[in-house]
Amino acid sequence: MRKLRVVRADPAGNITLFVLTPVGKAECAAVAAQLMAIRELQAEQVGFIFPNGHMEMEAGEFCGNASRAYGFLLAKQQGLAGCRSMQLSVSGCDHPITVKVDMDAGTAEAEMPLPKFVRPVDAPATGTLVHLGGIAHLVVQDVPPSREFFAQAEPLFAADPALDAYGVCFVEGDRMTPLVKVPEAGTLVFEGSCGSGTLACAVAMSQGREGIFSVSLRQPAGTVNASVTRQDGAVIAASIGGPVTLSEPFEVTI
């Protein structure tokens, strides 16, 4: 038996457990699987806070929602108020990212990685594949969300062994349903919301535009905002934002 001190974060419904008790990097995926198996916690993903302040996701992937929730957690721990900006070390990103929090409004905005590439696909449906480095998403319009469609789309990601996670974003109007797989953790989850998926949708929707493009997408458990800036067709800046709530730290036995 092992006792862990955790915080349950809710960044727009994308329920994330932050493990405050030190856990070795090699153990993260196994510990995350045990925590996510506890139904009462209703967790979709797990982030581990290392003693040096680095935040590591369960399989080493980048997660925008977890990153902005981590910034909010740090600001709360430090007793900060109002609007603050901080630089954070998080998994799946080769440089510190900027997270801006508004403690009065209860929101946080995170810098996001720029697309490695964007390309159209025509099977298993017409859509746009957006590769963000450690995670990639297929954005499709007016396709009913299903694990069956995900299975048909999965070969699109299989060619890239460097992916830590990948998903399909099912878009209908201003609604988006994200289905995300983390192979190392053995999870395939219809997430309450997905930050990288929201960004992928913004990238897909902004094609052919110049300047700043912003969109708010309603997802099963909350709304996430995404903004991309394009110059000469290329995405040169990107961020996601939205509400964050946190529990008080509590103990879990696994």
Backbone torsions as a table, in degrees:
resi	resn	phi	psi	omega
1	MET	NA	145.1	-177.3
2	ARG	-139.9	134.7	-179.8
3	LYS	-104.4	132.7	-179.0
4	LEU	-125.4	139.5	174.4
5	ARG	-94.0	124.0	-173.7
6	VAL	-133.2	161.5	171.6
7	VAL	-126.0	134.6	177.8
8	ARG	-96.9	116.5	-178.7
9	ALA	-106.2	143.9	178.2
10	ASP	-125.2	86.7	173.8
11	PRO	-88.9	93.5	179.6
12	ALA	55.9	37.9	174.2
13	GLY	91.6	-6.4	-179.6
14	ASN	-88.3	74.5	-167.6
15	ILE	-57.8	121.8	-175.1
16	THR	-125.9	129.5	173.2
17	LEU	-95.2	127.9	172.4
18	PHE	-102.0	122.3	178.8
19	VAL	-91.4	115.3	-178.4
20	LEU	-86.4	-25.4	177.3
21	THR	-71.5	130.8	-179.2
22	PRO	-56.7	132.3	177.7
23	VAL	-133.1	134.6	178.7
24	GLY	-63.5	145.4	-177.1
25	LYS	-56.9	-37.6	-178.6
26	ALA	-67.5	-18.7	-178.1
27	GLU	-93.5	-11.2	-168.8
28	CYS	-56.0	-48.1	-176.5
29	ALA	-62.6	-43.1	-178.5
30	ALA	-67.4	-42.4	179.1
31	VAL	-65.9	-40.5	178.7
32	ALA	-60.9	-42.1	179.7
33	ALA	-60.7	-39.9	179.1
34	GLN	-67.5	-40.3	179.6
35	LEU	-67.9	-40.2	-179.0
36	MET	-71.2	-17.2	177.5
37	ALA	-79.2	-10.8	178.5
38	ILE	-82.6	103.0	-171.4
39	ARG	-59.0	-35.3	-176.6
40	GLU	-61.4	-27.7	-178.2
41	LEU	-79.6	-24.5	178.2
42	GLN	51.6	39.1	-177.5
43	ALA	-83.2	141.5	176.3
44	GLU	-100.8	-20.0	-178.4
45	GLN	-162.9	166.2	-175.9
46	VAL	-135.4	135.1	174.6
47	GLY	-119.0	142.8	-176.7
48	PHE	-113.6	127.6	-179.7
49	ILE	-94.0	113.6	-179.1
50	PHE	-82.0	156.9	-178.8
51	PRO	-56.2	-27.5	-179.9
52	ASN	-84.5	4.2	178.5
53	GLY	93.3	-5.5	177.9
54	HIS	-71.5	140.7	176.2
55	MET	-108.5	120.6	-176.2
56	GLU	-114.5	123.0	174.9
57	MET	-74.7	164.4	-170.2
58	GLU	-53.8	-34.8	-179.0
59	ALA	-120.2	19.3	179.3
60	GLY	78.3	12.7	-178.5
61	GLU	-81.8	165.7	171.6
62	PHE	-90.6	139.0	176.0
63	CYS	-137.8	116.9	-179.0
64	GLY	-65.9	-44.0	179.9
65	ASN	-63.6	-42.8	178.6
66	ALA	-65.9	-37.0	-179.1
67	SER	-64.9	-44.5	-179.2
68	ARG	-72.3	-31.8	175.0
69	ALA	-67.5	-35.5	177.8
70	TYR	-64.7	-41.6	176.0
71	GLY	-60.3	-40.9	178.4
72	PHE	-64.8	-40.8	178.4
73	LEU	-62.3	-45.3	179.7
74	LEU	-62.0	-42.1	179.7
75	ALA	-63.0	-39.5	178.6
76	LYS	-66.9	-43.7	179.9
77	GLN	-60.7	-33.4	-178.0
78	GLN	-88.3	-0.2	178.4
79	GLY	69.4	27.5	-178.3
80	LEU	-77.5	153.8	177.9
81	ALA	-131.0	162.5	177.4
82	GLY	70.7	-151.1	-177.0
83	CYS	-96.6	128.6	-179.7
84	ARG	-136.9	155.2	176.5
85	SER	-126.1	138.6	-178.8
86	MET	-142.7	158.4	176.9
87	GLN	-106.2	125.7	-174.6
88	LEU	-124.2	145.4	173.4
89	SER	-96.1	120.3	-178.9
90	VAL	-135.6	155.8	-179.2
91	SER	-66.4	154.7	175.7
92	GLY	77.5	7.1	179.4
93	CYS	-136.6	132.0	-173.2
94	ASP	-87.4	9.3	177.2
95	HIS	-149.3	156.9	177.0
96	PRO	-61.3	140.2	179.4
97	ILE	-104.0	153.6	177.8
98	THR	-91.0	127.7	173.5
99	VAL	-121.6	128.3	178.3
100	LYS	-109.8	127.3	-179.6
101	VAL	-116.6	148.0	170.6
102	ASP	-122.5	96.8	-173.8
103	MET	-68.1	-27.2	179.0
104	ASP	-74.0	-40.0	-179.8
105	ALA	-83.7	-16.6	-178.3
106	GLY	73.5	38.1	-178.5
107	THR	-129.0	159.9	175.4
108	ALA	-146.9	143.4	-179.8
109	GLU	-125.5	132.9	-177.7
110	ALA	-119.1	137.3	168.9
111	GLU	-61.3	141.1	-178.8
112	MET	-118.7	152.5	176.9
113	PRO	-65.5	147.3	179.2
114	LEU	-80.3	151.5	-179.0
115	PRO	-60.6	137.0	172.6
116	LYS	-75.6	-40.4	172.4
117	PHE	-160.7	159.9	177.1
118	VAL	-134.5	127.8	-179.9
119	ARG	-145.5	147.4	177.5
120	PRO	-76.4	149.2	173.5
121	VAL	-130.4	155.4	-179.7
122	ASP	-123.7	3.2	177.5
123	ALA	-148.1	141.0	5.5
124	PRO	-76.3	-0.8	172.9
125	ALA	-157.8	163.9	176.4
126	THR	-68.1	128.8	-178.6
127	GLY	-166.9	-169.5	-179.0
128	THR	-130.5	126.7	177.1
129	LEU	-95.4	121.2	-178.7
130	VAL	-116.1	116.9	-177.8
131	HIS	-102.0	119.4	-176.0
132	LEU	-108.8	18.5	-179.1
133	GLY	106.2	-101.9	179.8
134	GLY	-79.1	-10.2	179.2
135	ILE	-138.0	146.6	178.6
136	ALA	-136.4	152.1	179.8
137	HIS	-135.2	142.7	168.1
138	LEU	-98.1	122.1	179.5
139	VAL	-101.1	120.9	179.7
140	VAL	-127.3	146.8	-179.7
141	GLN	-105.1	136.7	171.4
142	ASP	56.5	37.9	172.9
143	VAL	-111.9	125.2	-179.8
144	PRO	-59.7	129.8	179.6
145	PRO	-61.4	131.4	178.9
146	SER	-164.1	151.4	174.2
147	ARG	-69.6	-27.8	179.4
148	GLU	-64.4	-43.7	178.0
149	PHE	-65.4	-40.0	178.5
150	PHE	-57.0	-44.5	-179.7
151	ALA	-61.2	-36.3	177.7
152	GLN	-69.2	-32.9	-177.2
153	ALA	-84.3	-19.3	-171.6
154	GLU	-56.3	-34.8	177.8
155	PRO	-58.0	-22.0	177.6
156	LEU	-62.3	-29.7	-177.1
157	PHE	-95.5	-20.4	-172.3
158	ALA	-63.3	-23.3	-177.1
159	ALA	-74.1	-9.6	-177.4
160	ASP	-117.8	95.1	-178.0
161	PRO	-69.5	-11.1	-179.3
162	ALA	-79.4	-10.5	-178.7
163	LEU	-70.5	127.8	174.9
164	ASP	-84.6	-25.5	-178.8
165	ALA	-158.7	158.6	176.7
166	TYR	-158.1	158.7	-175.8
167	GLY	-155.5	173.2	172.5
168	VAL	-118.4	131.2	177.3
169	CYS	-106.3	111.0	-178.9
170	PHE	-91.7	111.9	-174.0
171	VAL	-109.7	134.7	172.5
172	GLU	-141.4	106.2	-175.1
173	GLY	64.8	-124.0	178.4
174	ASP	-100.8	18.2	177.4
175	ARG	-107.6	142.4	178.4
176	MET	-138.9	132.4	177.3
177	THR	-114.3	114.7	-178.4
178	PRO	-95.8	133.1	174.3
179	LEU	-121.4	115.3	-168.4
180	VAL	-125.8	136.7	178.4
181	LYS	-114.3	135.0	172.0
182	VAL	-118.1	96.1	-172.2
183	PRO	-55.8	-43.3	-176.6
184	GLU	-64.3	-33.8	179.3
185	ALA	-86.6	-9.3	179.3
186	GLY	69.4	31.6	-177.0
187	THR	-116.3	143.7	171.0
188	LEU	-135.1	109.4	-167.1
189	VAL	-128.9	131.8	164.4
190	PHE	-75.2	102.3	-172.7
191	GLU	-80.2	150.8	176.9
192	GLY	-62.1	-37.3	170.4
193	SER	-159.4	161.2	-177.6
194	CYS	-141.4	117.3	-178.5
195	GLY	-67.7	-49.2	-179.3
196	SER	-66.2	-33.5	176.6
197	GLY	-66.0	-39.3	177.0
198	THR	-62.8	-42.2	178.3
199	LEU	-63.8	-43.3	179.0
200	ALA	-57.6	-40.3	178.3
201	CYS	-64.5	-42.1	179.1
202	ALA	-63.0	-40.0	177.6
203	VAL	-62.9	-45.6	-179.7
204	ALA	-63.6	-42.5	-176.9
205	MET	-71.8	-24.7	-174.4
206	SER	-90.1	0.6	-178.7
207	GLN	-59.8	134.8	-178.6
208	GLY	88.1	-1.9	179.8
209	ARG	-104.2	165.9	174.5
210	GLU	-127.4	154.4	179.0
211	GLY	83.5	-154.6	-175.9
212	ILE	-88.5	130.2	174.9
213	PHE	-123.4	126.9	-179.7
214	SER	-125.5	147.2	179.2
215	VAL	-148.1	146.2	173.0
216	SER	-115.9	123.7	-177.1
217	LEU	-115.9	123.7	176.5
218	ARG	-78.3	126.4	-177.6
219	GLN	-120.5	172.3	-170.9
220	PRO	-51.4	-33.2	-175.9
221	ALA	-123.5	6.8	-179.6
222	GLY	170.5	173.4	-179.1
223	THR	-109.5	134.0	176.8
224	VAL	-120.4	137.5	177.9
225	ASN	-100.0	142.5	176.2
226	ALA	-134.0	145.2	178.1
227	SER	-136.6	133.6	175.1
228	VAL	-128.6	145.5	176.2
229	THR	-115.1	126.1	179.9
230	ARG	-112.3	140.4	175.9
231	GLN	-137.3	121.7	-176.6
232	ASP	54.7	36.2	176.6
233	GLY	88.3	-17.8	-176.9
234	ALA	-93.4	145.5	175.1
235	VAL	-80.2	119.3	-176.6
236	ILE	-110.3	-9.5	177.0
237	ALA	-158.3	148.3	-178.8
238	ALA	-155.5	148.0	177.0
239	SER	-156.6	160.6	171.9
240	ILE	-130.7	154.7	179.5
241	GLY	-155.5	169.0	179.4
242	GLY	158.2	-174.0	-176.5
243	PRO	-72.3	154.1	174.7
244	VAL	-140.7	134.7	169.1
245	THR	-127.1	153.1	-176.5
246	LEU	-132.2	144.4	170.1
247	SER	-84.4	169.6	168.1
248	GLU	-76.1	154.7	177.7
249	PRO	-59.6	142.9	177.4
250	PHE	-145.2	169.9	-175.0
251	GLU	-105.3	137.9	177.5
252	VAL	-126.1	138.4	177.2
253	THR	-107.8	128.1	178.6
254	ILE	-122.3	NA	NA
